[in-house]
Amino acid sequence: MKKSDLLNRLYEKFPEYSKSEIAKVLNGTFDAMIDALAKGERIEIRGLGSFKVKERKAEKARNPKTGETITLKNKKVVQFKMGKKLKRILFKKVKV
């Protein structure tokens, strides 16, 4: 799903709002999430999951073309852990 698809689904669900109003809210939400992750904060959305920034340590890799060993630098990655509700829906687990 692309951002435009999400925008269209929200517009179908909330036709009383204009697409531009929904786009402002959607963009504001994404901007707030990006700002939080850039500051190293954790984001938790109940039912969906949580996002956090994790740092990967430097590691050695091999160039497949030349076979040369290269060193990759430390880098930050966003890690997503799905919430219980999403996990239950995706794997069709019945709540007891």
C-alpha positions in Angstrom: 0.0 0.0 0.0 1.3 3.4 -0.9 0.7 6.7 0.9 -1.9 7.7 -1.8 -3.8 4.4 -1.2 -3.9 5.1 2.5 -5.1 8.6 1.8 -7.9 7.3 -0.4 -9.0 4.7 2.2 -9.2 7.3 4.9 -11.2 9.6 2.6 -13.6 6.8 1.9 -14.0 6.2 5.6 -14.3 9.9 6.5 -16.0 11.6 3.6 -17.0 14.5 5.7 -13.4 15.7 5.5 -11.7 16.9 2.4 -8.7 15.0 0.9 -6.5 18.0 1.7 -7.5 18.0 5.4 -6.8 14.2 5.6 -3.5 14.7 3.8 -2.4 17.3 6.3 -3.2 15.0 9.2 -1.5 12.0 7.6 1.6 14.1 6.7 1.6 15.5 10.2 1.5 12.1 11.7 4.3 10.8 9.6 6.4 13.9 10.3 5.9 13.5 14.1 6.9 9.8 13.8 10.0 10.7 11.8 11.0 13.4 14.3 10.5 11.0 17.3 12.7 8.3 15.6 15.3 10.9 14.7 15.5 11.8 18.4 16.0 8.2 19.3 12.5 7.9 20.9 10.4 4.7 20.7 7.0 4.8 19.1 4.2 2.5 20.2 0.9 2.2 18.5 -1.3 -0.2 20.4 -2.6 -3.0 18.2 -0.2 -2.3 15.4 3.2 -2.4 17.0 6.3 -0.4 18.0 9.1 1.2 16.2 12.6 2.0 17.6 16.0 3.0 16.3 18.7 0.4 16.7 22.3 0.7 15.9 24.0 -2.0 14.0 27.7 -2.5 14.7 30.4 -2.4 12.1 30.8 -5.7 10.3 32.9 -7.3 7.7 31.3 -8.3 4.3 32.5 -9.6 1.0 32.1 -7.9 -2.3 30.5 -10.7 -4.4 32.0 -9.4 -7.7 35.7 -9.2 -6.6 35.7 -11.4 -3.5 37.4 -8.5 -1.6 36.6 -8.2 2.1 35.2 -4.8 3.1 34.3 -3.3 6.4 30.8 -1.8 6.8 30.4 1.1 9.1 28.0 1.4 12.1 24.5 2.3 10.9 21.2 3.0 12.4 18.1 1.0 11.4 14.4 1.2 12.3 13.2 -1.9 14.0 9.5 -2.8 14.0 7.9 -5.3 16.4 4.3 -6.1 15.7 1.7 -5.8 18.4 -0.5 -8.6 19.7 -3.6 -7.6 17.7 -1.8 -7.5 14.4 0.0 -10.8 15.1 -3.3 -12.4 16.0 -5.0 -11.2 12.8 -2.0 -12.2 10.6 -1.6 -15.6 12.1 -5.4 -16.1 12.8 -4.9 -16.9 16.5 -8.1 -17.0 18.4 -8.2 -15.1 21.6 -9.1 -17.4 24.5 
